[in-house]
Amino acid sequence: MKTFLVLANGTVLEGQQFGATGTRVGEVVFNTGMVGYEETLTDPSYYGQIITQSYPLVGNYGINGEDAESGRIWAFGYIVRELCDAPSNFRCKKTLDQYLKEQNIIGLAGIDTRSLVRLLRESGVMNGALTTEYATAEEALADEALMKAIREYNVTEAVANVTRTETTVLNEGGKYHVALFDFGCKNNIQRSLVKRDCKVSVVPATTTASQLKEMGLDGIMLSNGPGDPAENVEIIENLKEIAKMGLPIFGICLGHQLMALAQGAKTEKLKYGHRGVNQPVTDLAHGRTYITSQNHGYAVVGDSLDKSLGEVSHVNANDGTVEGIRYNNMDCFTVQFHPEACGGPKDTDYLFDEFVDMMKGGC
Amino acid sequence: MPKDTSIKKVLVIGSGPIIIGQAAEFDYSGTQACRALKAEGIEVVLVNSNPATIMTDPNIADRVYVEPMTPEVIKRIIRKEKPDSILPNLGGQTGLNMAMTLAREGFLEAEGVRLLGCKPETIDRAEDRQLFKDTMEKLGEPCIPSKVVENLDDALAFAKEIDYPVIVRPAFTMGGTGGGICEDEAQLREIGTNGLRLSPIHQVLIEKCIAGWKEIEYEVMRDGKGNVITVCNMENFDPVGVHTGDSIVVAPSQTLSDKEYQMLRSSALRIITELGIEGGCNCQFALKPDSFEYAVIEVNPRVSRSSALASKATGYPIAKVATKIAIGYSLDEITNDITGQTCACFEPALDYCVVKFPKWPFDKFVYAKKDLGTQMMATGEVMAIGQSFEEALMKAVRSIELGLDTMDLPHLAECSDEEIRQKLHVCDSDRSFVVFEAIKRGFSFEEIYAATKIDYWFLSKLAKLADTEKRLAAGEMSMGLYKLAKRQGFTDKAIKRISGCTELPARLRAGFKMVDTCAAEFAARTPYFYSSFDEENEAAQFIADHPTDKKKVLVFGSGPIRIGQGIEFDYCSVHCVWTLKKFGYEAVIANNNPETVSTDFDTGDRLYFDPLDPESVENILETEKPWACVVQFGGQTAIKLTKHLTELGVKLLGTPADAIDEAEDRERFDELLERCGIPRPKGHTVFTTEQALAAGSELGYPVLLRPSYVLGGQNMIIAYGPEDVTEYMAIIAEHTDMENPVLVDKYLMGTECEVDAICDGEDYLIPGMMEHVERAGIHSGDSISVYPPRTLSARIKQMLVEYTGRLARELKVVGLVNIQYVVYNNQVYVIEVNPRSSRTVPYISKVTGVPMVELAVRCMLGEKLKDMGWGTGIRPDAPYVAVKVPVFSFEKLHGVDTQLGPEMKSTGEVLGIARNFSDALLKGLVGAGYKFQKPRSGSCCLITVKNADKLEILDTAWQLKDMGYKLYATSGTAKTLNSNMIACNTVRRISDEHPNILDLLESGLVDYVISTSDHGRDPDLDSVKMRRKAVELSVPCLTAIDTAKVLVETLRSGATLDDVELIDISTL
């Protein structure tokens, strides 16, 4: 079956189909991690996006289920150079192809992924569609409805689509009670908190301050998540109130961006984002640089934050973008990268300890 | 943390001669370090006894000592040069051990010299087995059950406790020397005793054998602030049990999920942090294939072979960054040179697959045991980059120069299934090919895995290659299949051969992708490319984006390091590139050896990391469209391309291609010599054993046999009778293409001389001549070579100059030529002419100060010698004598006869430079590892020589006796000595009853062995067994009368290095 990646600029790449069939429009991004594809696929932050893996051999160790960062694949499509049909690992339960089929996600293999990454690097993230429904590239390009859908695609209501409706409680007997906002939460954030003896109440994205006040909390955790942070107007408003609760707050990725917006800062879209497990982040207070896992297309604009409210605590050592903020007006610190890793390095996982320490101090 | 400005003058210690386990990678890392220091305005003092290195060039370091690397010599250099710091962790184990010795003695502190990059405590904690174990325990890092022992009884007791098999790992030896796997007590007795002796601190680790676990390596870096990164991880194709230097290695790891990857990564970072290393470090892990259980195998607190590989595999210059860290910078302050815009504190992301393949010397040493274990045996390696594992593996196989272009090893096709089944259980250098053959024959993965423990992932990839071969062989030829085969690394030639098709559906040409450290996330500015079969061609785009008026020259490198083609050729290739750049040309390099300076990202204007076979070279040519190519400096690897390049109509710089043929083709060569009026030993060209035997009896034995087109005397032998001819013709037929004839020459046992000359087609310049200590019959690479000649008469020297001139002119040499002569009965004969660079070029360049490669390249570019200011004809002798002494790696190669002959056996060399011959020789011999000591009480020497040598040995034997040595000899030799009034005891041969010669050797009283024999090679011969025993016991064994003579004279003179002046060759 012919499978195409049709890009908004009219480029069409043809490869082999795997996973599901059909047509799916999304924002085409690339990830440079060499391992961790199961984590990537199940990371809700990829909602609305078609992921291109820059490492060419994907699926080598299969899918084990244990490493999933949520219950399902959130990405809209998956592009690899070479799909491994004979994975080898003691935990392997199924092939990547089987998994994508089960999850009804279209996969495209056998294209020159490096040239696609270069294209995205030069022109910035671009909308596109994975499709198995055309006989030729010309036919796809001639389909005005498809091209219009691609051109006009925008990742919207992303958080609303990935968050939960009910609160889930984990580790009931834990020492510190943390409300974890699910903006598209990765499982390892919960695990990292539970490991540190926290009782974790994973709450819907739109939970308000007054709802939280009734929970007897020691701290609040703002999770990662997909989409344009600025579109989450209601959540941002809620956060303004939540910030005043006087509880320790720790934010990651989208959580970091949302808190910055709630405090009056601005966010901007990066040309092609940071998606990988090798991003250097400098902790300005200590002068140390850490290798971090990242997945974001937007960043907080550094000088948009009122200095009296908070200061930039971390920057990206490559491009200088904001990677963390420490607030002066509350017990709150947030980071753009992923200290919970999965996939990626665990070098910054000490931040969870700091958060727990803050809760200890607050008790 | 910015640069530490108190560092102004740094001593860098190199790694000495090339030996197995310590090869060109340390020239690469050392050169990078020196350049990084110089770029910071720091004065660099360098010591390295190896003259064939780039790092000993005057433009790399400010002060250069090519001196024996002993603690005493280094102390003298420190006292003389007064460096404020010493950089110890870039010169391999040799450099590190040396620095640690000085530090432990308190010498460095007393002299106010700082140790950069590491502390002695750190090194001890990584290298001392017990301290290492304690450190790992403290960190909670699992180790393999093991115990450090200092005697055999403890070893046996512990082995009983943890049960066999166990591994013996001697402390402080490199490349696993003296270690091994013991299946039972008898083996432990043997290997354990050996290991204890070889360890400088008489300590070995007895370890539970975990053969079969996955072997995973991480290259990690740390700076003074505590920032830590991993540059690369690698997975071995062969599981634990095979030394990583002998294993096919893949980067990045392939069968690890993020959980396992991060688990081991975190462990590596915890280790480097705990050890407090500031610089690079290599951590090796064993990972159980069916759980998360792992164990730390080894930590190397320095740059290593693996770090060189990781640097080339990722583009990340580990040695350079480690040096900058050592002088105070932190990782985030160092720029990533590849992108020019990001910082060095990041982890490279690869978007390709890298395969390293070892180059073993077994094609040369046909009698060597090919078994792979914990002791490394490869002399070199190649690296290949592909978009898939299959492509990278196939490229690697095409690069190792075994005459292969697929995973098919010809002789395996003839084996029965049962034989293949048995071979699967033998872990030797053929195993990857045996596995491939088994897959082709339909053996189940389960069966192969049970025998080899090679991961299913690798097996399934090999199966894909096997499947493509099958489809091709079945005659299926479609565009789809052709495309697939190309992407898997099959050459057109292989596709045609396997399929039998003469026409291909198309002629796909490779494009090139860039190695950029970041998987294209950032635009890179360093043009480092590899081929792939995609539409995009980044190299072509790069060339288009960087237009230049410069003429473009493509230089071919020398491929993997092997015996006979070593680091010298990389030296020459690099100098060629530098000269081209200096004179306004754009220089592009193609090579496949990750250990070298030539494949450093900033040596050439562009780098192509690909096989050096015709098809791959054609691809590069099509993209680069160079003005000309250079093959003269890349050894036989590059020379072999000449014919193909000429057919393609490519302009070759320098000596016309025809000259190579003229020098190699026997008939044409004879005609040439006739025209020049130069005699050569009589000889014939033969194709069959019968013809060879006829030639032998006509010329009269002994005769010299060799295949044409060889380097390093591969498969070259002296035949003393017809039975030798028969034996050797069989071996030659097995190992070389019999389309090329075998040359049979009368063997003249005279004085051997060697001349390197630079020629411009008209004039020639001879920087210096060399005379060998050993008479003809021993390969020039294995001879002690002296500059300037010490015994030749003025008339002979004049003849050598004249002959060289005549030959160079007649061959129209433009560039370099190397000619070997034998002086016999006052007559000069030509042995061979090599119209290309040679092994001796770096050493003669350094001693005479004549930049030979630069002048040669300028000639090739059209300049005339008379305009260059170095004169023509022969240069006056320098005021120094330089003695090159070969270094061998016999202790690593089991079953190899140590007797020297026409086939080269040495892996490296050292140079001794002094004002007179005896001092230079002393330096050379000490540098090569000979120890000079007065006889102790009971010390003896063992002499057993062939009949022809019996009278000649008398004087040497008398001198030994006179010094106080007790002499032992086998019956024939003893009879001759005793009848000549040299008292000597007779010792029984190996085949006789005990106590015999082996017991004598094992007594530990033998200081020297002198052993020559008519026959050799066959490991079952008594003489070979005896010499092997001497090697295993580290007793110096001299196998040439002439070597013995000069060694004993040196010994008797009582001279020590303390009396000899140390020379900074940058001032020559």
HADDOCK unambig.tbl for C-alpha pairs under 7 A between the chains (distance, minus, plus):
assign (segid A and resid 32 and name CA) (segid B and resid 349 and name CA) 6.24 0.50 0.50
assign (segid A and resid 32 and name CA) (segid B and resid 519 and name CA) 6.38 0.50 0.50
assign (segid A and resid 33 and name CA) (segid B and resid 349 and name CA) 6.81 0.50 0.50
assign (segid A and resid 34 and name CA) (segid B and resid 349 and name CA) 6.92 0.50 0.50
assign (segid A and resid 35 and name CA) (segid B and resid 257 and name CA) 6.12 0.50 0.50
assign (segid A and resid 35 and name CA) (segid B and resid 258 and name CA) 5.27 0.50 0.50
assign (segid A and resid 36 and name CA) (segid B and resid 257 and name CA) 6.36 0.50 0.50
assign (segid A and resid 36 and name CA) (segid B and resid 258 and name CA) 4.73 0.50 0.50
assign (segid A and resid 54 and name CA) (segid B and resid 351 and name CA) 5.55 0.50 0.50
assign (segid A and resid 54 and name CA) (segid B and resid 519 and name CA) 6.30 0.50 0.50
assign (segid A and resid 55 and name CA) (segid B and resid 350 and name CA) 6.31 0.50 0.50
assign (segid A and resid 55 and name CA) (segid B and resid 351 and name CA) 4.29 0.50 0.50
assign (segid A and resid 55 and name CA) (segid B and resid 352 and name CA) 6.46 0.50 0.50
assign (segid A and resid 56 and name CA) (segid B and resid 351 and name CA) 5.85 0.50 0.50
assign (segid A and resid 56 and name CA) (segid B and resid 352 and name CA) 6.10 0.50 0.50
assign (segid A and resid 56 and name CA) (segid B and resid 387 and name CA) 6.47 0.50 0.50
assign (segid A and resid 57 and name CA) (segid B and resid 388 and name CA) 6.88 0.50 0.50
assign (segid A and resid 60 and name CA) (segid B and resid 254 and name CA) 6.43 0.50 0.50
assign (segid A and resid 60 and name CA) (segid B and resid 255 and name CA) 5.96 0.50 0.50
assign (segid A and resid 61 and name CA) (segid B and resid 255 and name CA) 5.52 0.50 0.50
assign (segid A and resid 61 and name CA) (segid B and resid 256 and name CA) 6.57 0.50 0.50
assign (segid A and resid 61 and name CA) (segid B and resid 257 and name CA) 6.12 0.50 0.50
assign (segid A and resid 86 and name CA) (segid B and resid 457 and name CA) 6.84 0.50 0.50
assign (segid A and resid 86 and name CA) (segid B and resid 460 and name CA) 6.66 0.50 0.50
assign (segid A and resid 87 and name CA) (segid B and resid 457 and name CA) 6.36 0.50 0.50
assign (segid A and resid 88 and name CA) (segid B and resid 255 and name CA) 6.21 0.50 0.50
assign (segid A and resid 88 and name CA) (segid B and resid 456 and name CA) 6.03 0.50 0.50
assign (segid A and resid 88 and name CA) (segid B and resid 457 and name CA) 5.36 0.50 0.50
assign (segid A and resid 89 and name CA) (segid B and resid 255 and name CA) 6.27 0.50 0.50
assign (segid A and resid 90 and name CA) (segid B and resid 289 and name CA) 6.78 0.50 0.50
assign (segid A and resid 90 and name CA) (segid B and resid 290 and name CA) 4.99 0.50 0.50
assign (segid A and resid 90 and name CA) (segid B and resid 291 and name CA) 6.92 0.50 0.50
assign (segid A and resid 112 and name CA) (segid B and resid 534 and name CA) 6.72 0.50 0.50
assign (segid A and resid 114 and name CA) (segid B and resid 520 and name CA) 6.83 0.50 0.50
assign (segid A and resid 115 and name CA) (segid B and resid 536 and name CA) 7.00 0.50 0.50
assign (segid A and resid 117 and name CA) (segid B and resid 520 and name CA) 6.47 0.50 0.50
assign (segid A and resid 118 and name CA) (segid B and resid 520 and name CA) 5.89 0.50 0.50
assign (segid A and resid 121 and name CA) (segid B and resid 521 and name CA) 6.42 0.50 0.50
assign (segid A and resid 278 and name CA) (segid B and resid 346 and name CA) 5.77 0.50 0.50
assign (segid A and resid 278 and name CA) (segid B and resid 347 and name CA) 5.02 0.50 0.50
assign (segid A and resid 279 and name CA) (segid B and resid 346 and name CA) 6.19 0.50 0.50
assign (segid A and resid 280 and name CA) (segid B and resid 345 and name CA) 6.26 0.50 0.50
assign (segid A and resid 280 and name CA) (segid B and resid 346 and name CA) 5.33 0.50 0.50
assign (segid A and resid 288 and name CA) (segid B and resid 225 and name CA) 6.81 0.50 0.50
assign (segid A and resid 288 and name CA) (segid B and resid 227 and name CA) 6.11 0.50 0.50
assign (segid A and resid 289 and name CA) (segid B and resid 227 and name CA) 5.87 0.50 0.50
assign (segid A and resid 289 and name CA) (segid B and resid 332 and name CA) 6.85 0.50 0.50
assign (segid A and resid 290 and name CA) (segid B and resid 227 and name CA) 6.78 0.50 0.50
assign (segid A and resid 291 and name CA) (segid B and resid 229 and name CA) 6.95 0.50 0.50
assign (segid A and resid 291 and name CA) (segid B and resid 346 and name CA) 6.27 0.50 0.50
assign (segid A and resid 317 and name CA) (segid B and resid 343 and name CA) 6.72 0.50 0.50
assign (segid A and resid 318 and name CA) (segid B and resid 342 and name CA) 4.71 0.50 0.50
assign (segid A and resid 318 and name CA) (segid B and resid 343 and name CA) 5.94 0.50 0.50
assign (segid A and resid 343 and name CA) (segid B and resid 258 and name CA) 5.77 0.50 0.50
assign (segid A and resid 344 and name CA) (segid B and resid 258 and name CA) 6.96 0.50 0.50
assign (segid A and resid 344 and name CA) (segid B and resid 262 and name CA) 6.79 0.50 0.50
assign (segid A and resid 345 and name CA) (segid B and resid 262 and name CA) 6.07 0.50 0.50
